[in-house]
Amino acid sequence: MMDINAFRAELETRLSIEKEYIIQELSSINNYQEKLELLGQFNEKYKELIKRIANEEGVDLNAVYPEENLSNSENLSYNQIILGKTMNIYDQLVDELYEKITHH
């Protein structure tokens, strides 16, 4: 069974690095619209990293997450569970990124 906390920590580390890359990129972009487009890129990176880490861990994102205390009607996929557990990391980092963009 996948260790969701380890997954979360790994994702947070890699996503933080991606955020730093994008912040470095900001200095070379003068167009505000282009800067905002970096937020979309960051969202793509988030989804990409989930897939990449899942792949490394041998996790099938479409498989049903084996949760004992969920009723059968609530069969969530690994992907849904991971998104649910990591969305707040993404939200925090994307907020920091947005701050950098709007106050650059």
ChimeraX attribute file (.defattr): number of C-alpha atoms within 10 A of each C-alpha:
attribute: neighborCount
match mode: 1-to-1
recipient: residues
	/A:1	6
	/A:2	13
	/A:3	8
	/A:4	14
	/A:5	12
	/A:6	10
	/A:7	17
	/A:8	18
	/A:9	13
	/A:10	15
	/A:11	20
	/A:12	18
	/A:13	10
	/A:14	15
	/A:15	22
	/A:16	16
	/A:17	12
	/A:18	18
	/A:19	19
	/A:20	14
	/A:21	11
	/A:22	18
	/A:23	19
	/A:24	11
	/A:25	12
	/A:26	20
	/A:27	11
	/A:28	9
	/A:29	11
	/A:30	10
	/A:31	9
	/A:32	12
	/A:33	9
	/A:34	11
	/A:35	22
	/A:36	15
	/A:37	10
	/A:38	19
	/A:39	18
	/A:40	12
	/A:41	12
	/A:42	19
	/A:43	15
	/A:44	11
	/A:45	16
	/A:46	22
	/A:47	13
	/A:48	12
	/A:49	18
	/A:50	21
	/A:51	16
	/A:52	14
	/A:53	16
	/A:54	18
	/A:55	12
	/A:56	9
	/A:57	12
	/A:58	10
	/A:59	16
	/A:60	14
	/A:61	17
	/A:62	11
	/A:63	12
	/A:64	15
	/A:65	20
	/A:66	13
	/A:67	12
	/A:68	7
	/A:69	7
	/A:70	11
	/A:71	8
	/A:72	9
	/A:73	6
	/A:74	11
	/A:75	14
	/A:76	17
	/A:77	16
	/A:78	20
	/A:79	20
	/A:80	15
	/A:81	15
	/A:82	19
	/A:83	17
	/A:84	10
	/A:85	14
	/A:86	20
	/A:87	13
	/A:88	11
	/A:89	18
	/A:90	19
	/A:91	12
	/A:92	11
	/A:93	19
	/A:94	19
	/A:95	13
	/A:96	13
	/A:97	21
	/A:98	17
	/A:99	11
	/A:100	13
	/A:101	18
	/A:102	10
	/A:103	7
	/A:104	12
